[in-house]
Amino acid sequence: MTRDEIKDVVLEIIQDIDEDGEVENLNADAPLRDQLDLDSMDFLDIVMELRKRYQLQIPEGDYPELASLSSCVNYLEPRLKDV
């Protein structure tokens, strides 16, 4: 997957979880939880959806790597390169 495809997938998952979230105006480098109405359960839903779609195992210790849209893409890119 390309970086843009990964970004689109993450935004799609967020949109599914937070239907009222305005993902079009996100600052890619700012924490997602500060920009959207996401609580810890919503964050876990994002992780679980990535696991379900792509059979990814994301250790709890890596969760901070998924804080912003940019960091999500950076973290996921090597893991999804062959998808």
A tleap script that builds the chain and sets N, CA, C and O, in Angstrom:
source leaprc.protein.ff14SB
mol = sequence {
  NMET THR ARG ASP GLU ILE LYS ASP VAL VAL
  LEU GLU ILE ILE GLN ASP ILE ASP GLU ASP
  GLY GLU VAL GLU ASN LEU ASN ALA ASP ALA
  PRO LEU ARG ASP GLN LEU ASP LEU ASP SER
  MET ASP PHE LEU ASP ILE VAL MET GLU LEU
  ARG LYS ARG TYR GLN LEU GLN ILE PRO GLU
  GLY ASP TYR PRO GLU LEU ALA SER LEU SER
  SER CYS VAL ASN TYR LEU GLU PRO ARG LEU
  LYS ASP CVAL
}
set mol.1.N position { 0.847 -1.193 0.000 }
set mol.1.CA position { 0.000 0.000 0.000 }
set mol.1.C position { 0.885 1.248 0.000 }
set mol.1.O position { 1.964 1.270 0.593 }
set mol.2.N position { 0.407 2.256 -0.665 }
set mol.2.CA position { 1.118 3.534 -0.665 }
set mol.2.C position { 0.756 4.322 0.595 }
set mol.2.O position { -0.187 3.986 1.311 }
set mol.3.N position { 1.524 5.365 0.840 }
set mol.3.CA position { 1.244 6.217 1.997 }
set mol.3.C position { -0.153 6.832 1.888 }
set mol.3.O position { -0.874 6.918 2.883 }
set mol.4.N position { -0.534 7.257 0.686 }
set mol.4.CA position { -1.864 7.853 0.502 }
set mol.4.C position { -2.966 6.829 0.733 }
set mol.4.O position { -4.005 7.161 1.304 }
set mol.5.N position { -2.762 5.609 0.306 }
set mol.5.CA position { -3.757 4.556 0.531 }
set mol.5.C position { -3.901 4.260 2.016 }
set mol.5.O position { -5.013 4.068 2.508 }
set mol.6.N position { -2.792 4.222 2.726 }
set mol.6.CA position { -2.832 3.983 4.172 }
set mol.6.C position { -3.572 5.130 4.861 }
set mol.6.O position { -4.413 4.903 5.731 }
set mol.7.N position { -3.256 6.342 4.469 }
set mol.7.CA position { -3.941 7.514 5.041 }
set mol.7.C position { -5.438 7.412 4.808 }
set mol.7.O position { -6.226 7.656 5.721 }
set mol.8.N position { -5.836 7.053 3.593 }
set mol.8.CA position { -7.261 6.929 3.274 }
set mol.8.C position { -7.942 5.856 4.111 }
set mol.8.O position { -9.078 6.038 4.548 }
set mol.9.N position { -7.260 4.744 4.337 }
set mol.9.CA position { -7.817 3.657 5.149 }
set mol.9.C position { -8.010 4.128 6.591 }
set mol.9.O position { -9.059 3.890 7.189 }
set mol.10.N position { -7.006 4.789 7.142 }
set mol.10.CA position { -7.101 5.275 8.519 }
set mol.10.C position { -8.250 6.273 8.639 }
set mol.10.O position { -9.027 6.214 9.592 }
set mol.11.N position { -8.361 7.185 7.680 }
set mol.11.CA position { -9.448 8.168 7.716 }
set mol.11.C position { -10.807 7.500 7.569 }
set mol.11.O position { -11.773 7.912 8.210 }
set mol.12.N position { -10.888 6.477 6.734 }
set mol.12.CA position { -12.145 5.741 6.569 }
set mol.12.C position { -12.555 5.058 7.867 }
set mol.12.O position { -13.726 5.088 8.248 }
set mol.13.N position { -11.596 4.446 8.541 }
set mol.13.CA position { -11.885 3.779 9.817 }
set mol.13.C position { -12.336 4.810 10.851 }
set mol.13.O position { -13.302 4.583 11.579 }
set mol.14.N position { -11.638 5.935 10.914 }
set mol.14.CA position { -12.019 6.985 11.861 }
set mol.14.C position { -13.427 7.486 11.555 }
set mol.14.O position { -14.228 7.684 12.468 }
set mol.15.N position { -13.728 7.689 10.294 }
set mol.15.CA position { -15.048 8.178 9.899 }
set mol.15.C position { -16.139 7.183 10.294 }
set mol.15.O position { -17.228 7.585 10.703 }
set mol.16.N position { -15.850 5.900 10.174 }
set mol.16.CA position { -16.812 4.873 10.579 }
set mol.16.C position { -17.074 4.909 12.083 }
set mol.16.O position { -18.190 4.651 12.532 }
set mol.17.N position { -16.042 5.229 12.850 }
set mol.17.CA position { -16.155 5.242 14.304 }
set mol.17.C position { -16.746 6.555 14.810 }
set mol.17.O position { -17.581 6.560 15.714 }
set mol.18.N position { -16.313 7.654 14.230 }
set mol.18.CA position { -16.779 8.991 14.631 }
set mol.18.C position { -17.453 9.634 13.422 }
set mol.18.O position { -16.837 10.415 12.696 }
set mol.19.N position { -18.719 9.297 13.218 }
set mol.19.CA position { -19.438 9.752 12.030 }
set mol.19.C position { -19.538 11.263 11.925 }
set mol.19.O position { -19.680 11.800 10.826 }
set mol.20.N position { -19.466 11.952 13.051 }
set mol.20.CA position { -19.567 13.410 13.043 }
set mol.20.C position { -18.207 14.082 12.921 }
set mol.20.O position { -18.124 15.303 12.792 }
set mol.21.N position { -17.145 13.293 12.962 }
set mol.21.CA position { -15.801 13.862 12.878 }
set mol.21.C position { -15.517 14.445 11.513 }
set mol.21.O position { -15.877 13.866 10.488 }
set mol.22.N position { -14.874 15.587 11.508 }
set mol.22.CA position { -14.523 16.253 10.258 }
set mol.22.C position { -13.089 15.904 9.907 }
set mol.22.O position { -12.159 16.632 10.252 }
set mol.23.N position { -12.920 14.790 9.224 }
set mol.23.CA position { -11.576 14.304 8.923 }
set mol.23.C position { -10.911 15.091 7.794 }
set mol.23.O position { -9.697 14.996 7.611 }
set mol.24.N position { -11.681 15.859 7.041 }
set mol.24.CA position { -11.121 16.620 5.923 }
set mol.24.C position { -10.153 17.702 6.394 }
set mol.24.O position { -9.217 18.056 5.676 }
set mol.25.N position { -10.376 18.226 7.591 }
set mol.25.CA position { -9.578 19.351 8.078 }
set mol.25.C position { -8.567 18.962 9.149 }
set mol.25.O position { -8.111 19.815 9.911 }
set mol.26.N position { -8.221 17.696 9.212 }
set mol.26.CA position { -7.284 17.254 10.240 }
set mol.26.C position { -5.878 17.781 9.985 }
set mol.26.O position { -5.412 17.841 8.847 }
set mol.27.N position { -5.223 18.154 11.058 }
set mol.27.CA position { -3.791 18.446 11.010 }
set mol.27.C position { -3.099 17.095 11.156 }
set mol.27.O position { -3.215 16.453 12.200 }
set mol.28.N position { -2.388 16.659 10.135 }
set mol.28.CA position { -1.805 15.320 10.108 }
set mol.28.C position { -0.797 15.085 11.231 }
set mol.28.O position { -0.542 13.939 11.600 }
set mol.29.N position { -0.222 16.160 11.778 }
set mol.29.CA position { 0.805 16.002 12.807 }
set mol.29.C position { 0.294 16.190 14.232 }
set mol.29.O position { 1.035 15.967 15.189 }
set mol.30.N position { -0.955 16.595 14.380 }
set mol.30.CA position { -1.533 16.803 15.711 }
set mol.30.C position { -2.216 15.512 16.173 }
set mol.30.O position { -2.723 14.748 15.352 }
set mol.31.N position { -2.229 15.274 17.473 }
set mol.31.CA position { -2.891 14.061 17.983 }
set mol.31.C position { -4.356 13.990 17.550 }
set mol.31.O position { -5.100 14.966 17.651 }
set mol.32.N position { -4.745 12.825 17.072 }
set mol.32.CA position { -6.118 12.619 16.614 }
set mol.32.C position { -7.127 12.842 17.731 }
set mol.32.O position { -8.194 13.414 17.506 }
set mol.33.N position { -6.788 12.390 18.934 }
set mol.33.CA position { -7.729 12.509 20.054 }
set mol.33.C position { -7.981 13.959 20.435 }
set mol.33.O position { -9.028 14.276 20.999 }
set mol.34.N position { -7.040 14.839 20.136 }
set mol.34.CA position { -7.230 16.265 20.424 }
set mol.34.C position { -8.103 16.930 19.363 }
set mol.34.O position { -8.707 17.971 19.620 }
set mol.35.N position { -8.170 16.342 18.188 }
set mol.35.CA position { -8.893 16.952 17.077 }
set mol.35.C position { -10.293 16.377 16.876 }
set mol.35.O position { -11.172 17.033 16.316 }
set mol.36.N position { -10.482 15.168 17.330 }
set mol.36.CA position { -11.754 14.475 17.133 }
set mol.36.C position { -12.312 14.039 18.474 }
set mol.36.O position { -11.613 14.063 19.487 }
set mol.37.N position { -13.539 13.653 18.474 }
set mol.37.CA position { -14.188 13.193 19.700 }
set mol.37.C position { -13.937 11.698 19.877 }
set mol.37.O position { -14.869 10.895 19.846 }
set mol.38.N position { -12.657 11.332 20.064 }
set mol.38.CA position { -12.280 9.927 20.228 }
set mol.38.C position { -11.878 9.672 21.669 }
set mol.38.O position { -11.045 10.383 22.231 }
set mol.39.N position { -12.482 8.647 22.260 }
set mol.39.CA position { -12.049 8.243 23.588 }
set mol.39.C position { -11.186 6.992 23.455 }
set mol.39.O position { -10.898 6.548 22.344 }
set mol.40.N position { -10.780 6.436 24.570 }
set mol.40.CA position { -9.878 5.281 24.525 }
set mol.40.C position { -10.531 4.075 23.858 }
set mol.40.O position { -9.846 3.294 23.197 }
set mol.41.N position { -11.829 3.909 24.016 }
set mol.41.CA position { -12.521 2.789 23.351 }
set mol.41.C position { -12.553 2.997 21.839 }
set mol.41.O position { -12.405 2.039 21.080 }
set mol.42.N position { -12.740 4.218 21.404 }
set mol.42.CA position { -12.704 4.508 19.974 }
set mol.42.C position { -11.322 4.193 19.397 }
set mol.42.O position { -11.199 3.636 18.306 }
set mol.43.N position { -10.296 4.560 20.148 }
set mol.43.CA position { -8.935 4.278 19.709 }
set mol.43.C position { -8.721 2.772 19.573 }
set mol.43.O position { -8.136 2.307 18.594 }
set mol.44.N position { -9.196 2.018 20.556 }
set mol.44.CA position { -9.083 0.560 20.472 }
set mol.44.C position { -9.876 0.004 19.294 }
set mol.44.O position { -9.462 -0.978 18.677 }
set mol.45.N position { -11.004 0.620 18.978 }
set mol.45.CA position { -11.781 0.203 17.804 }
set mol.45.C position { -10.974 0.398 16.518 }
set mol.45.O position { -11.052 -0.422 15.603 }
set mol.46.N position { -10.207 1.474 16.450 }
set mol.46.CA position { -9.350 1.709 15.277 }
set mol.46.C position { -8.311 0.599 15.171 }
set mol.46.O position { -8.100 0.035 14.097 }
set mol.47.N position { -7.668 0.293 16.285 }
set mol.47.CA position { -6.657 -0.769 16.306 }
set mol.47.C position { -7.277 -2.111 15.918 }
set mol.47.O position { -6.698 -2.861 15.132 }
set mol.48.N position { -8.444 -2.412 16.465 }
set mol.48.CA position { -9.106 -3.684 16.169 }
set mol.48.C position { -9.518 -3.775 14.702 }
set mol.48.O position { -9.440 -4.847 14.103 }
set mol.49.N position { -9.947 -2.676 14.131 }
set mol.49.CA position { -10.330 -2.682 12.713 }
set mol.49.C position { -9.104 -2.913 11.825 }
set mol.49.O position { -9.184 -3.639 10.834 }
set mol.50.N position { -7.978 -2.302 12.175 }
set mol.50.CA position { -6.744 -2.555 11.426 }
set mol.50.C position { -6.346 -4.026 11.536 }
set mol.50.O position { -5.905 -4.636 10.562 }
set mol.51.N position { -6.507 -4.581 12.723 }
set mol.51.CA position { -6.195 -5.994 12.932 }
set mol.51.C position { -7.109 -6.872 12.074 }
set mol.51.O position { -6.658 -7.823 11.436 }
set mol.52.N position { -8.387 -6.539 12.072 }
set mol.52.CA position { -9.367 -7.333 11.331 }
set mol.52.C position { -9.133 -7.257 9.819 }
set mol.52.O position { -9.153 -8.275 9.127 }
set mol.53.N position { -8.913 -6.057 9.325 }
set mol.53.CA position { -8.759 -5.877 7.875 }
set mol.53.C position { -7.450 -6.447 7.332 }
set mol.53.O position { -7.417 -7.025 6.246 }
set mol.54.N position { -6.377 -6.278 8.097 }
set mol.54.CA position { -5.044 -6.579 7.560 }
set mol.54.C position { -4.265 -7.605 8.384 }
set mol.54.O position { -3.077 -7.815 8.143 }
set mol.55.N position { -4.921 -8.243 9.349 }
set mol.55.CA position { -4.281 -9.236 10.200 }
set mol.55.C position { -3.006 -8.678 10.855 }
set mol.55.O position { -1.998 -9.374 10.976 }
set mol.56.N position { -3.077 -7.432 11.263 }
set mol.56.CA position { -1.953 -6.780 11.930 }
set mol.56.C position { -2.010 -7.034 13.426 }
set mol.56.O position { -3.077 -6.978 14.037 }
set mol.57.N position { -0.885 -7.305 13.993 }
set mol.57.CA position { -0.768 -7.366 15.440 }
set mol.57.C position { -0.065 -6.084 15.888 }
set mol.57.O position { 1.108 -5.869 15.584 }
set mol.58.N position { -0.785 -5.254 16.602 }
set mol.58.CA position { -0.220 -4.000 17.082 }
set mol.58.C position { -0.108 -4.095 18.597 }
set mol.58.O position { -1.113 -4.015 19.303 }
set mol.59.N position { 1.113 -4.267 19.098 }
set mol.59.CA position { 1.295 -4.379 20.551 }
set mol.59.C position { 0.873 -3.099 21.267 }
set mol.59.O position { 1.012 -1.997 20.736 }
set mol.60.N position { 0.365 -3.265 22.457 }
set mol.60.CA position { -0.096 -2.110 23.233 }
set mol.60.C position { 1.004 -1.070 23.405 }
set mol.60.O position { 0.725 0.129 23.441 }
set mol.61.N position { 2.223 -1.509 23.507 }
set mol.61.CA position { 3.342 -0.583 23.650 }
set mol.61.C position { 3.558 0.302 22.436 }
set mol.61.O position { 4.217 1.338 22.525 }
set mol.62.N position { 2.999 -0.108 21.294 }
set mol.62.CA position { 3.129 0.678 20.064 }
set mol.62.C position { 1.983 1.669 19.867 }
set mol.62.O position { 2.025 2.466 18.930 }
set mol.63.N position { 0.970 1.640 20.718 }
set mol.63.CA position { -0.184 2.523 20.541 }
set mol.63.C position { 0.194 4.001 20.419 }
set mol.63.O position { -0.433 4.717 19.639 }
set mol.64.N position { 1.203 4.486 21.165 }
set mol.64.CA position { 1.575 5.902 20.993 }
set mol.64.C position { 2.023 6.233 19.568 }
set mol.64.O position { 1.963 7.391 19.155 }
set mol.65.N position { 2.468 5.228 18.820 }
set mol.65.CA position { 2.880 5.438 17.435 }
set mol.65.C position { 1.687 5.774 16.534 }
set mol.65.O position { 1.874 6.220 15.401 }
set mol.66.N position { 0.479 5.566 17.023 }
set mol.66.CA position { -0.734 5.811 16.246 }
set mol.66.C position { -1.452 7.086 16.678 }
set mol.66.O position { -2.638 7.259 16.396 }
set mol.67.N position { -0.746 7.966 17.353 }
set mol.67.CA position { -1.383 9.156 17.928 }
set mol.67.C position { -1.878 10.145 16.883 }
set mol.67.O position { -2.974 10.688 17.023 }
set mol.68.N position { -1.095 10.388 15.843 }
set mol.68.CA position { -1.491 11.349 14.808 }
set mol.68.C position { -1.652 10.616 13.475 }
set mol.68.O position { -1.248 9.462 13.332 }
set mol.69.N position { -2.237 11.293 12.527 }
set mol.69.CA position { -2.403 10.681 11.206 }
set mol.69.C position { -1.041 10.390 10.587 }
set mol.69.O position { -0.839 9.317 10.017 }
set mol.70.N position { -0.115 11.320 10.690 }
set mol.70.CA position { 1.230 11.107 10.144 }
set mol.70.C position { 1.937 9.943 10.810 }
set mol.70.O position { 2.558 9.118 10.139 }
set mol.71.N position { 1.842 9.875 12.135 }
set mol.71.CA position { 2.523 8.786 12.835 }
set mol.71.C position { 1.867 7.439 12.524 }
set mol.71.O position { 2.549 6.416 12.481 }
set mol.72.N position { 0.554 7.433 12.306 }
set mol.72.CA position { -0.130 6.199 11.892 }
set mol.72.C position { 0.432 5.707 10.564 }
set mol.72.O position { 0.768 4.533 10.416 }
set mol.73.N position { 0.529 6.614 9.609 }
set mol.73.CA position { 1.031 6.240 8.284 }
set mol.73.C position { 2.477 5.746 8.405 }
set mol.73.O position { 2.838 4.727 7.817 }
set mol.74.N position { 3.294 6.465 9.163 }
set mol.74.CA position { 4.693 6.056 9.335 }
set mol.74.C position { 4.797 4.675 9.973 }
set mol.74.O position { 5.637 3.867 9.576 }
set mol.75.N position { 3.958 4.405 10.947 }
set mol.75.CA position { 3.976 3.121 11.635 }
set mol.75.C position { 3.460 2.000 10.734 }
set mol.75.O position { 4.035 0.912 10.697 }
set mol.76.N position { 2.388 2.267 10.019 }
set mol.76.CA position { 1.737 1.223 9.228 }
set mol.76.C position { 2.420 0.947 7.888 }
set mol.76.O position { 2.308 -0.158 7.356 }
set mol.77.N position { 3.115 1.927 7.342 }
set mol.77.CA position { 3.691 1.760 5.999 }
set mol.77.C position { 4.553 0.508 5.858 }
set mol.77.O position { 4.325 -0.256 4.921 }
set mol.78.N position { 5.527 0.251 6.729 }
set mol.78.CA position { 6.327 -0.970 6.532 }
set mol.78.C position { 5.524 -2.252 6.785 }
set mol.78.O position { 5.859 -3.307 6.248 }
set mol.79.N position { 4.480 -2.165 7.589 }
set mol.79.CA position { 3.672 -3.342 7.915 }
set mol.79.C position { 2.663 -3.678 6.817 }
set mol.79.O position { 2.204 -4.816 6.717 }
set mol.80.N position { 2.319 -2.681 5.992 }
set mol.80.CA position { 1.335 -2.871 4.934 }
set mol.80.C position { 1.943 -2.770 3.535 }
set mol.80.O position { 1.214 -2.652 2.549 }
set mol.81.N position { 3.258 -2.816 3.445 }
set mol.81.CA position { 3.909 -2.611 2.146 }
set mol.81.C position { 3.543 -3.667 1.133 }
set mol.81.O position { 3.543 -3.386 -0.066 }
set mol.82.N position { 3.230 -4.875 1.570 }
set mol.82.CA position { 2.917 -5.971 0.647 }
set mol.82.C position { 1.430 -6.214 0.469 }
set mol.82.O position { 1.025 -7.200 -0.147 }
set mol.83.N position { 0.616 -5.316 1.007 }
set mol.83.CA position { -0.847 -5.502 0.906 }
set mol.83.C position { -1.356 -4.909 -0.388 }
set mol.83.O position { -2.555 -4.961 -0.662 }
savepdb mol mol.pdb
quit
